[in-house]
């Protein structure tokens, strides 16, 4: 497959707000290093870490200037040293993957970080699969031990990660309860599988205290975490996914003792580094669920490559609904149903991170 020597890439040239610090440059196409594959990028999903990367507030701070973007759908066009054809991928495969630096026409990604794109998803949906659904899968199943018939409470249930958790909770046979930040986002949480939806300021603790919540999926932290401890069931599990509220809650060990509940952390990227076999297994399950129509990333917009900074800025503004995806390749396949099919139309809490 012919690969050009130069490409267009968005780069962060200084730290600040995305539209002010992202510039479109012509740069050399990267060479895949040992254990890497070169991908021709079809589509890139926008995530809140892109906002933090632009601001210089993410846990990883690439040297300026750098290419943002952390998840994509693309085609394998070259294999780096040590990557054998057919062992995991072949040239020409359509894949999904995750790595900082993919908001460009081409990107080199570790072969262990790519998986076959589910055939049931178009390029935009596939681009939005990896981070949100892997995070939700590990949070609910690996860490939370969710079982059929149990009650799952999802905070920021209309967000990209939240809608994934709602869909996977429903697929697992759980009763799903969502909490969202505004009335405009209630419909999105319901469409993603929530049986009951509360606004963040509602007295949902009183409603859920009896018989209690078995698993809490919390990417918000702050008051949401503290209130969850008041409605957690006997032997319940609170899975800490992030602190989108900007407030890191204090864990009361005395309450965990007297109420017999557990607080479990989830940093999905550690699984990619330490247990990639579990990531592979989770992807296989997600592929099956996508084929069955049980999961479908909820999209609210697909923008052109030239609109990438504006898309990141919209996410930073906190008023977006659904996942935003940047179409990079002109021939990227974008389905008519950009609302996510069974995932339903509508929203995402833009402040929620992966």
C-alpha positions as YAML, in Angstrom:
chain: A
units: angstrom
residues:
- id: 1
  name: UNK
  ca: [0.00, 0.00, 0.00]
- id: 2
  name: UNK
  ca: [1.47, 3.35, -1.06]
- id: 3
  name: UNK
  ca: [2.18, 5.74, 1.81]
- id: 4
  name: UNK
  ca: [3.03, 9.42, 1.21]
- id: 5
  name: UNK
  ca: [6.01, 11.06, 2.84]
- id: 6
  name: UNK
  ca: [4.08, 14.04, 4.25]
- id: 7
  name: UNK
  ca: [0.71, 14.46, 5.94]
- id: 8
  name: UNK
  ca: [-1.54, 17.01, 7.63]
- id: 9
  name: UNK
  ca: [-1.66, 16.89, 11.40]
- id: 10
  name: UNK
  ca: [-3.18, 19.06, 14.11]
- id: 11
  name: UNK
  ca: [-0.59, 20.07, 16.69]
- id: 12
  name: UNK
  ca: [-0.74, 21.82, 20.04]
- id: 13
  name: UNK
  ca: [1.92, 24.54, 19.83]
- id: 14
  name: UNK
  ca: [1.49, 26.02, 23.32]
- id: 15
  name: UNK
  ca: [-0.72, 25.36, 26.31]
- id: 16
  name: UNK
  ca: [-4.11, 27.02, 26.44]
- id: 17
  name: UNK
  ca: [-7.65, 26.71, 25.12]
- id: 18
  name: UNK
  ca: [-7.91, 24.29, 22.14]
- id: 19
  name: UNK
  ca: [-8.98, 26.74, 19.43]
- id: 20
  name: UNK
  ca: [-6.15, 29.10, 20.40]
- id: 21
  name: UNK
  ca: [-3.29, 26.58, 20.60]
- id: 22
  name: UNK
  ca: [-4.10, 23.98, 17.90]
- id: 23
  name: UNK
  ca: [-2.60, 24.54, 14.46]
- id: 24
  name: UNK
  ca: [-2.75, 22.48, 11.25]
- id: 25
  name: UNK
  ca: [0.74, 21.61, 10.04]
- id: 26
  name: UNK
  ca: [2.31, 19.63, 7.24]
- id: 27
  name: UNK
  ca: [4.66, 17.11, 8.85]
- id: 28
  name: UNK
  ca: [6.44, 13.89, 7.82]
- id: 29
  name: UNK
  ca: [4.44, 10.68, 7.99]
- id: 30
  name: UNK
  ca: [5.82, 8.79, 11.01]
- id: 31
  name: UNK
  ca: [7.78, 5.58, 10.64]
- id: 32
  name: UNK
  ca: [6.35, 2.73, 12.72]
- id: 33
  name: UNK
  ca: [8.86, 1.79, 15.40]
- id: 34
  name: UNK
  ca: [9.51, -1.65, 16.87]
- id: 35
  name: UNK
  ca: [6.24, -3.27, 17.86]
- id: 36
  name: UNK
  ca: [4.18, -0.57, 16.13]
- id: 37
  name: UNK
  ca: [1.89, -0.37, 13.12]
- id: 38
  name: UNK
  ca: [1.30, 2.62, 10.88]
- id: 39
  name: UNK
  ca: [-2.36, 3.50, 10.44]
- id: 40
  name: UNK
  ca: [-4.09, 5.61, 7.83]
- id: 41
  name: UNK
  ca: [-6.57, 7.41, 10.03]
- id: 42
  name: UNK
  ca: [-10.23, 7.30, 9.08]
- id: 43
  name: UNK
  ca: [-11.86, 9.00, 12.09]
- id: 44
  name: UNK
  ca: [-10.89, 10.27, 15.54]
- id: 45
  name: UNK
  ca: [-13.22, 10.56, 18.53]
- id: 46
  name: UNK
  ca: [-12.86, 13.67, 20.66]
- id: 47
  name: UNK
  ca: [-12.29, 13.01, 24.37]
- id: 48
  name: UNK
  ca: [-11.95, 15.31, 27.36]
- id: 49
  name: UNK
  ca: [-8.27, 14.37, 27.74]
- id: 50
  name: UNK
  ca: [-7.77, 16.26, 24.44]
- id: 51
  name: UNK
  ca: [-8.94, 19.39, 26.26]
- id: 52
  name: UNK
  ca: [-6.59, 18.69, 29.17]
- id: 53
  name: UNK
  ca: [-3.70, 17.95, 26.81]
- id: 54
  name: UNK
  ca: [-4.20, 21.32, 25.12]
- id: 55
  name: UNK
  ca: [-4.24, 23.05, 28.50]
- id: 56
  name: UNK
  ca: [-1.20, 21.15, 29.77]
- id: 57
  name: UNK
  ca: [-3.30, 19.67, 32.57]
- id: 58
  name: UNK
  ca: [-3.30, 15.99, 31.58]
- id: 59
  name: UNK
  ca: [-1.31, 13.42, 33.58]
- id: 60
  name: UNK
  ca: [0.91, 13.02, 30.52]
- id: 61
  name: UNK
  ca: [2.52, 16.18, 29.15]
- id: 62
  name: UNK
  ca: [3.97, 15.57, 25.68]
- id: 63
  name: UNK
  ca: [6.75, 17.90, 24.60]
- id: 64
  name: UNK
  ca: [5.51, 20.86, 22.52]
- id: 65
  name: UNK
  ca: [4.53, 20.86, 19.73]
- id: 66
  name: UNK
  ca: [2.62, 17.59, 19.77]
- id: 67
  name: UNK
  ca: [-0.30, 15.91, 18.03]
- id: 68
  name: UNK
  ca: [-3.37, 15.43, 20.27]
- id: 69
  name: UNK
  ca: [-6.15, 12.88, 19.77]
- id: 70
  name: UNK
  ca: [-6.26, 9.65, 21.74]
- id: 71
  name: UNK
  ca: [-8.55, 7.18, 19.93]
- id: 72
  name: UNK
  ca: [-9.23, 6.35, 16.32]
- id: 73
  name: UNK
  ca: [-10.44, 4.06, 13.61]
- id: 74
  name: UNK
  ca: [-8.05, 3.48, 10.73]
- id: 75
  name: UNK
  ca: [-6.42, 1.10, 8.26]
- id: 76
  name: UNK
  ca: [-3.12, -0.71, 8.77]
- id: 77
  name: UNK
  ca: [-0.74, 0.43, 6.02]
- id: 78
  name: UNK
  ca: [2.68, -0.69, 7.34]
- id: 79
  name: UNK
  ca: [4.18, -2.92, 10.02]
- id: 80
  name: UNK
  ca: [7.10, -1.91, 12.21]
- id: 81
  name: UNK
  ca: [10.06, -4.12, 13.12]
- id: 82
  name: UNK
  ca: [9.04, -7.16, 15.13]
- id: 83
  name: UNK
  ca: [5.43, -7.14, 13.95]
- id: 84
  name: UNK
  ca: [4.70, -10.25, 11.90]
- id: 85
  name: UNK
  ca: [2.06, -10.14, 9.17]
- id: 86
  name: UNK
  ca: [-1.02, -12.06, 10.30]
- id: 87
  name: UNK
  ca: [0.10, -12.66, 13.89]
- id: 88
  name: UNK
  ca: [-2.22, -9.93, 15.16]
- id: 89
  name: UNK
  ca: [-2.93, -7.67, 12.18]
- id: 90
  name: UNK
  ca: [-2.42, -7.58, 8.44]
- id: 91
  name: UNK
  ca: [-1.83, -4.66, 6.12]
- id: 92
  name: UNK
  ca: [-5.25, -3.48, 4.97]
- id: 93
  name: UNK
  ca: [-7.09, -4.37, 8.21]
- id: 94
  name: UNK
  ca: [-9.58, -1.82, 9.55]
- id: 95
  name: UNK
  ca: [-8.78, -1.38, 13.23]
- id: 96
  name: UNK
  ca: [-9.53, 0.71, 16.31]
- id: 97
  name: UNK
  ca: [-6.94, 1.80, 18.81]
- id: 98
  name: UNK
  ca: [-5.82, 4.25, 21.45]
- id: 99
  name: UNK
  ca: [-2.68, 6.35, 21.83]
- id: 100
  name: UNK
  ca: [-1.90, 10.04, 22.28]
- id: 101
  name: UNK
  ca: [-1.07, 11.58, 18.90]
- id: 102
  name: UNK
  ca: [-3.64, 10.31, 16.41]
- id: 103
  name: UNK
  ca: [-5.34, 13.53, 15.23]
- id: 104
  name: UNK
  ca: [-3.51, 13.32, 11.92]
- id: 105
  name: UNK
  ca: [-3.83, 11.63, 8.56]
- id: 106
  name: UNK
  ca: [-1.41, 8.88, 9.68]
- id: 107
  name: UNK
  ca: [-0.41, 7.63, 13.13]
- id: 108
  name: UNK
  ca: [1.96, 5.01, 14.53]
- id: 109
  name: UNK
  ca: [0.34, 2.96, 17.28]
- id: 110
  name: UNK
  ca: [1.65, 0.00, 19.33]
- id: 111
  name: UNK
  ca: [0.30, -3.19, 17.79]
- id: 112
  name: UNK
  ca: [-0.92, -4.32, 21.23]
- id: 113
  name: UNK
  ca: [-3.13, -1.21, 21.37]
- id: 114
  name: UNK
  ca: [-5.08, -1.98, 18.18]
- id: 115
  name: UNK
  ca: [-7.96, -4.37, 17.60]
- id: 116
  name: UNK
  ca: [-10.10, -5.29, 14.63]
- id: 117
  name: UNK
  ca: [-12.87, -2.73, 14.17]
- id: 118
  name: UNK
  ca: [-16.29, -4.32, 14.75]
- id: 119
  name: UNK
  ca: [-17.95, -4.86, 11.38]
- id: 120
  name: UNK
  ca: [-21.28, -3.76, 12.87]
- id: 121
  name: UNK
  ca: [-19.95, -0.22, 13.46]
- id: 122
  name: UNK
  ca: [-19.17, 2.44, 10.89]
- id: 123
  name: UNK
  ca: [-15.92, 4.39, 11.09]
- id: 124
  name: UNK
  ca: [-17.26, 7.14, 13.36]
- id: 125
  name: UNK
  ca: [-18.88, 4.71, 15.78]
- id: 126
  name: UNK
  ca: [-15.80, 2.50, 15.79]
- id: 127
  name: UNK
  ca: [-13.57, 5.49, 16.54]
- id: 128
  name: UNK
  ca: [-15.63, 6.16, 19.68]
- id: 129
  name: UNK
  ca: [-15.60, 2.57, 20.95]
- id: 130
  name: UNK
  ca: [-12.29, 1.87, 22.64]
- id: 131
  name: UNK
  ca: [-11.89, 4.21, 25.60]
- id: 132
  name: UNK
  ca: [-15.51, 4.61, 26.71]
- id: 133
  name: UNK
  ca: [-16.56, 0.98, 26.34]
- id: 134
  name: UNK
  ca: [-13.34, -0.54, 27.62]
- id: 135
  name: UNK
  ca: [-13.56, 1.74, 30.66]
- id: 136
  name: UNK
  ca: [-17.19, 0.83, 31.26]
- id: 137
  name: UNK
  ca: [-16.53, -2.88, 30.72]
- id: 138
  name: UNK
  ca: [-13.66, -3.04, 33.19]
- id: 139
  name: UNK
  ca: [-15.54, -0.84, 35.67]
- id: 140
  name: UNK
  ca: [-18.69, -2.95, 35.66]
- id: 141
  name: UNK
  ca: [-17.30, -6.45, 35.18]
- id: 142
  name: UNK
  ca: [-13.65, -6.61, 36.24]
- id: 143
  name: UNK
  ca: [-13.86, -4.19, 39.16]
- id: 144
  name: UNK
  ca: [-17.56, -3.97, 40.04]
- id: 145
  name: UNK
  ca: [-18.53, -7.61, 39.54]
- id: 146
  name: UNK
  ca: [-21.96, -6.62, 38.24]
- id: 147
  name: UNK
  ca: [-24.49, -9.46, 38.09]
- id: 148
  name: UNK
  ca: [-27.88, -9.84, 36.42]
- id: 149
  name: UNK
  ca: [-30.67, -8.57, 38.64]
- id: 150
  name: UNK
  ca: [-28.47, -6.14, 40.56]
- id: 151
  name: UNK
  ca: [-28.92, -2.36, 40.61]
- id: 152
  name: UNK
  ca: [-26.33, -0.22, 38.85]
- id: 153
  name: UNK
  ca: [-26.07, 3.52, 39.50]
- id: 154
  name: UNK
  ca: [-24.30, 5.46, 36.72]
- id: 155
  name: UNK
  ca: [-23.24, 9.05, 37.33]
- id: 156
  name: UNK
  ca: [-23.00, 11.35, 34.29]
- id: 157
  name: UNK
  ca: [-25.18, 8.76, 32.58]
- id: 158
  name: UNK
  ca: [-25.59, 10.81, 29.41]
- id: 159
  name: UNK
  ca: [-21.85, 11.16, 28.84]
- id: 160
  name: UNK
  ca: [-19.69, 9.17, 26.47]
- id: 161
  name: UNK
  ca: [-18.52, 6.83, 29.23]
- id: 162
  name: UNK
  ca: [-21.88, 7.02, 31.01]
- id: 163
  name: UNK
  ca: [-23.93, 5.93, 27.99]
- id: 164
  name: UNK
  ca: [-21.48, 3.06, 27.49]
- id: 165
  name: UNK
  ca: [-21.99, 2.00, 31.12]
- id: 166
  name: UNK
  ca: [-25.77, 2.20, 30.73]
- id: 167
  name: UNK
  ca: [-25.72, 0.05, 27.59]
- id: 168
  name: UNK
  ca: [-23.40, -2.53, 29.14]
- id: 169
  name: UNK
  ca: [-25.40, -2.56, 32.37]
- id: 170
  name: UNK
  ca: [-28.57, -3.30, 30.47]
- id: 171
  name: UNK
  ca: [-26.80, -5.97, 28.42]
- id: 172
  name: UNK
  ca: [-25.70, -7.59, 31.70]
- id: 173
  name: UNK
  ca: [-29.30, -7.77, 32.92]
- id: 174
  name: UNK
  ca: [-28.93, -5.14, 35.64]
- id: 175
  name: UNK
  ca: [-31.46, -2.51, 36.66]
- id: 176
  name: UNK
  ca: [-29.78, 0.71, 35.52]
- id: 177
  name: UNK
  ca: [-30.29, 4.03, 37.32]
- id: 178
  name: UNK
  ca: [-28.73, 7.14, 35.81]
- id: 179
  name: UNK
  ca: [-27.86, 10.55, 37.23]
- id: 180
  name: UNK
  ca: [-27.41, 13.45, 34.79]
- id: 181
  name: UNK
  ca: [-26.53, 17.12, 35.06]
- id: 182
  name: UNK
  ca: [-29.56, 18.67, 33.35]
- id: 183
  name: UNK
  ca: [-33.09, 17.90, 32.23]
- id: 184
  name: UNK
  ca: [-31.95, 18.11, 28.60]
- id: 185
  name: UNK
  ca: [-29.86, 14.98, 29.12]
- id: 186
  name: UNK
  ca: [-32.51, 12.73, 30.67]
- id: 187
  name: UNK
  ca: [-33.69, 11.37, 27.34]
- id: 188
  name: UNK
  ca: [-30.15, 10.44, 26.32]
- id: 189
  name: UNK
  ca: [-29.61, 8.38, 29.48]
- id: 190
  name: UNK
  ca: [-32.94, 6.62, 29.02]
- id: 191
  name: UNK
  ca: [-32.18, 5.88, 25.38]
- id: 192
  name: UNK
  ca: [-28.84, 4.36, 26.43]
- id: 193
  name: UNK
  ca: [-30.59, 1.90, 28.73]
- id: 194
  name: UNK
  ca: [-31.29, 3.63, 32.05]
- id: 195
  name: UNK
  ca: [-34.54, 2.38, 33.60]
- id: 196
  name: UNK
  ca: [-34.73, 5.42, 35.88]
- id: 197
  name: UNK
  ca: [-33.00, 8.80, 35.61]
- id: 198
  name: UNK
  ca: [-32.47, 11.50, 38.24]
- id: 199
  name: UNK
  ca: [-31.08, 15.00, 37.97]
- id: 200
  name: UNK
  ca: [-27.88, 15.54, 39.95]
- id: 201
  name: UNK
  ca: [-29.67, 17.90, 42.35]
- id: 202
  name: UNK
  ca: [-32.60, 15.54, 42.99]
- id: 203
  name: UNK
  ca: [-32.85, 13.63, 46.26]
- id: 204
  name: UNK
  ca: [-31.89, 10.36, 44.59]
- id: 205
  name: UNK
  ca: [-30.31, 9.10, 47.81]
- id: 206
  name: UNK
  ca: [-33.70, 8.83, 49.52]
- id: 207
  name: UNK
  ca: [-35.16, 7.09, 46.47]
- id: 208
  name: UNK
  ca: [-32.35, 4.53, 46.26]
- id: 209
  name: UNK
  ca: [-31.47, 3.91, 49.90]
- id: 210
  name: UNK
  ca: [-33.81, 0.94, 50.11]
- id: 211
  name: UNK
  ca: [-32.93, -1.71, 49.05]
- id: 212
  name: UNK
  ca: [-29.73, 0.06, 47.97]
- id: 213
  name: UNK
  ca: [-27.39, 0.15, 44.98]
- id: 214
  name: UNK
  ca: [-25.12, -2.82, 44.26]
- id: 215
  name: UNK
  ca: [-22.63, -1.11, 41.93]
- id: 216
  name: UNK
  ca: [-21.89, 2.61, 41.52]
- id: 217
  name: UNK
  ca: [-20.05, 3.74, 38.39]
- id: 218
  name: UNK
  ca: [-18.64, 7.16, 39.27]
- id: 219
  name: UNK
  ca: [-16.63, 9.32, 36.86]
- id: 220
  name: UNK
  ca: [-17.69, 12.50, 38.70]
- id: 221
  name: UNK
  ca: [-16.38, 12.30, 42.28]
- id: 222
  name: UNK
  ca: [-17.02, 15.07, 44.79]
- id: 223
  name: UNK
  ca: [-20.58, 15.21, 46.12]
- id: 224
  name: UNK
  ca: [-21.70, 12.42, 43.78]
- id: 225
  name: UNK
  ca: [-19.31, 10.00, 45.49]
- id: 226
  name: UNK
  ca: [-20.23, 11.11, 48.99]
- id: 227
  name: UNK
  ca: [-23.95, 10.76, 48.35]
- id: 228
  name: UNK
  ca: [-23.40, 7.35, 46.78]
- id: 229
  name: UNK
  ca: [-21.99, 6.07, 50.07]
- id: 230
  name: UNK
  ca: [-25.38, 6.83, 51.64]
- id: 231
  name: UNK
  ca: [-27.34, 4.58, 49.28]
- id: 232
  name: UNK
  ca: [-24.86, 1.78, 48.65]
- id: 233
  name: UNK
  ca: [-26.19, -1.69, 49.45]
- id: 234
  name: UNK
  ca: [-24.69, -4.31, 51.75]
- id: 235
  name: UNK
  ca: [-21.53, -5.58, 50.00]
- id: 236
  name: UNK
  ca: [-21.97, -2.91, 47.33]
- id: 237
  name: UNK
  ca: [-19.09, -1.65, 45.20]
- id: 238
  name: UNK
  ca: [-18.30, 1.96, 44.29]
- id: 239
  name: UNK
  ca: [-16.06, 2.09, 41.22]
- id: 240
  name: UNK
  ca: [-14.08, 5.34, 41.01]
- id: 241
  name: UNK
  ca: [-13.49, 6.19, 37.35]
- id: 242
  name: UNK
  ca: [-12.56, 9.89, 37.53]
- id: 243
  name: UNK
  ca: [-13.18, 13.27, 39.09]
- id: 244
  name: UNK
  ca: [-15.01, 15.29, 36.47]
- id: 245
  name: UNK
  ca: [-16.42, 17.54, 39.18]
- id: 246
  name: UNK
  ca: [-12.89, 18.71, 39.91]
- id: 247
  name: UNK
  ca: [-13.22, 17.47, 43.48]
- id: 248
  name: UNK
  ca: [-11.43, 14.39, 44.77]
- id: 249
  name: UNK
  ca: [-13.62, 12.85, 47.51]
- id: 250
  name: UNK
  ca: [-12.28, 11.51, 50.78]
- id: 251
  name: UNK
  ca: [-12.90, 7.82, 51.37]
- id: 252
  name: UNK
  ca: [-14.35, 7.18, 54.84]
- id: 253
  name: UNK
  ca: [-12.81, 3.89, 55.91]
- id: 254
  name: UNK
  ca: [-15.08, 3.81, 58.98]
- id: 255
  name: UNK
  ca: [-18.20, 3.91, 56.79]
- id: 256
  name: UNK
  ca: [-16.85, 1.22, 54.49]
- id: 257
  name: UNK
  ca: [-16.28, -0.91, 57.60]
- id: 258
  name: UNK
  ca: [-19.68, -0.52, 59.22]
- id: 259
  name: UNK
  ca: [-21.66, -0.77, 55.96]
- id: 260
  name: UNK
  ca: [-19.60, -3.52, 54.31]
- id: 261
  name: UNK
  ca: [-19.04, -1.77, 50.99]
- id: 262
  name: UNK
  ca: [-15.94, -1.49, 48.85]
- id: 263
  name: UNK
  ca: [-14.33, 1.41, 47.00]
- id: 264
  name: UNK
  ca: [-12.47, 0.32, 43.87]
- id: 265
  name: UNK
  ca: [-10.31, 2.39, 41.55]
- id: 266
  name: UNK
  ca: [-10.21, 2.03, 37.79]
- id: 267
  name: UNK
  ca: [-7.44, 3.40, 35.59]
- id: 268
  name: UNK
  ca: [-8.07, 1.55, 32.33]
- id: 269
  name: UNK
  ca: [-4.75, 2.47, 30.71]
- id: 270
  name: UNK
  ca: [-2.94, 0.34, 33.30]
- id: 271
  name: UNK
  ca: [-4.67, -2.73, 31.91]
- id: 272
  name: UNK
  ca: [-3.40, -1.86, 28.44]
- id: 273
  name: UNK
  ca: [0.13, -1.70, 29.90]
- id: 274
  name: UNK
  ca: [0.02, -4.59, 32.38]
- id: 275
  name: UNK
  ca: [-2.72, -6.98, 31.22]
- id: 276
  name: UNK
  ca: [-3.27, -6.48, 27.50]
- id: 277
  name: UNK
  ca: [-4.71, -10.00, 27.41]
- id: 278
  name: UNK
  ca: [-7.68, -8.77, 29.45]
- id: 279
  name: UNK
  ca: [-8.12, -5.82, 27.08]
- id: 280
  name: UNK
  ca: [-8.16, -8.24, 24.15]
- id: 281
  name: UNK
  ca: [-10.80, -10.38, 25.89]
- id: 282
  name: UNK
  ca: [-12.94, -7.33, 26.65]
- id: 283
  name: UNK
  ca: [-12.74, -6.20, 23.02]
- id: 284
  name: UNK
  ca: [-13.91, -9.63, 21.87]
- id: 285
  name: UNK
  ca: [-16.95, -9.34, 24.12]
- id: 286
  name: UNK
  ca: [-17.67, -5.80, 22.93]
- id: 287
  name: UNK
  ca: [-17.44, -7.00, 19.33]
- id: 288
  name: UNK
  ca: [-20.07, -9.66, 20.06]
- id: 289
  name: UNK
  ca: [-22.34, -7.11, 21.77]
- id: 290
  name: UNK
  ca: [-21.97, -4.68, 18.85]
- id: 291
  name: UNK
  ca: [-22.86, -7.46, 16.41]
- id: 292
  name: UNK
  ca: [-25.95, -8.22, 18.49]
- id: 293
  name: UNK
  ca: [-26.96, -4.54, 18.56]
- id: 294
  name: UNK
  ca: [-26.62, -4.34, 22.34]
- id: 295
  name: UNK
  ca: [-23.98, -1.59, 22.24]
- id: 296
  name: UNK
  ca: [-23.66, 1.29, 19.82]
- id: 297
  name: UNK
  ca: [-21.62, 4.43, 20.57]
- id: 298
  name: UNK
  ca: [-23.92, 7.42, 20.84]
- id: 299
  name: UNK
  ca: [-22.86, 10.14, 18.41]
- id: 300
  name: UNK
  ca: [-24.26, 13.64, 18.16]
- id: 301
  name: UNK
  ca: [-21.97, 15.01, 15.50]
- id: 302
  name: UNK
  ca: [-19.30, 14.20, 12.93]
- id: 303
  name: UNK
  ca: [-17.18, 17.17, 11.80]
- id: 304
  name: UNK
  ca: [-14.61, 17.64, 9.07]
- id: 305
  name: UNK
  ca: [-10.88, 17.48, 9.74]
- id: 306
  name: UNK
  ca: [-10.62, 21.27, 9.46]
- id: 307
  name: UNK
  ca: [-13.11, 21.63, 12.32]
- id: 308
  name: UNK
  ca: [-11.14, 19.59, 14.86]
- id: 309
  name: UNK
  ca: [-10.15, 22.50, 17.17]
- id: 310
  name: UNK
  ca: [-13.75, 23.72, 17.25]
- id: 311
  name: UNK
  ca: [-14.93, 20.23, 18.19]
- id: 312
  name: UNK
  ca: [-12.45, 20.03, 21.07]
- id: 313
  name: UNK
  ca: [-13.52, 23.53, 22.16]
- id: 314
  name: UNK
  ca: [-17.18, 22.50, 22.11]
- id: 315
  name: UNK
  ca: [-16.35, 19.60, 24.39]
- id: 316
  name: UNK
  ca: [-14.43, 21.95, 26.69]
- id: 317
  name: UNK
  ca: [-17.48, 24.20, 26.91]
- id: 318
  name: UNK
  ca: [-19.47, 21.51, 28.70]
- id: 319
  name: UNK
  ca: [-22.69, 21.96, 26.70]
- id: 320
  name: UNK
  ca: [-22.29, 19.25, 24.08]
- id: 321
  name: UNK
  ca: [-24.44, 16.15, 23.82]
- id: 322
  name: UNK
  ca: [-23.22, 12.82, 22.52]
- id: 323
  name: UNK
  ca: [-19.77, 11.94, 21.23]
- id: 324
  name: UNK
  ca: [-18.14, 14.24, 18.71]
- id: 325
  name: UNK
  ca: [-16.06, 12.57, 16.00]
- id: 326
  name: UNK
  ca: [-13.64, 14.11, 13.51]
- id: 327
  name: UNK
  ca: [-13.75, 12.65, 9.99]
- id: 328
  name: UNK
  ca: [-10.12, 12.53, 8.87]
- id: 329
  name: UNK
  ca: [-10.22, 10.51, 5.64]
- id: 330
  name: UNK
  ca: [-12.51, 11.66, 2.84]
- id: 331
  name: UNK
  ca: [-13.62, 8.07, 2.28]
- id: 332
  name: UNK
  ca: [-14.45, 7.38, 5.93]
- id: 333
  name: UNK
  ca: [-17.75, 5.53, 6.22]
- id: 334
  name: UNK
  ca: [-20.24, 7.44, 8.33]
- id: 335
  name: UNK
  ca: [-23.65, 5.81, 8.76]
- id: 336
  name: UNK
  ca: [-26.95, 7.61, 8.42]
- id: 337
  name: UNK
  ca: [-27.83, 6.76, 12.04]
- id: 338
  name: UNK
  ca: [-25.32, 8.98, 13.81]
- id: 339
  name: UNK
  ca: [-27.38, 8.85, 17.02]
- id: 340
  name: UNK
  ca: [-26.04, 5.41, 17.77]
- id: 341
  name: UNK
  ca: [-28.85, 3.06, 16.74]
- id: 342
  name: UNK
  ca: [-29.91, 1.13, 19.83]
- id: 343
  name: UNK
  ca: [-27.93, 3.60, 21.92]
- id: 344
  name: UNK
  ca: [-30.51, 6.23, 21.07]
- id: 345
  name: UNK
  ca: [-30.31, 9.91, 20.33]
- id: 346
  name: UNK
  ca: [-28.91, 12.58, 22.52]
- id: 347
  name: UNK
  ca: [-26.46, 13.49, 25.02]
- id: 348
  name: UNK
  ca: [-23.21, 13.30, 26.73]
- id: 349
  name: UNK
  ca: [-21.94, 15.11, 29.80]
- id: 350
  name: UNK
  ca: [-18.98, 16.69, 28.08]
- id: 351
  name: UNK
  ca: [-17.00, 17.07, 31.28]
- id: 352
  name: UNK
  ca: [-16.69, 13.32, 31.78]
- id: 353
  name: UNK
  ca: [-13.25, 11.87, 31.12]
- id: 354
  name: UNK
  ca: [-12.25, 8.39, 30.16]
...
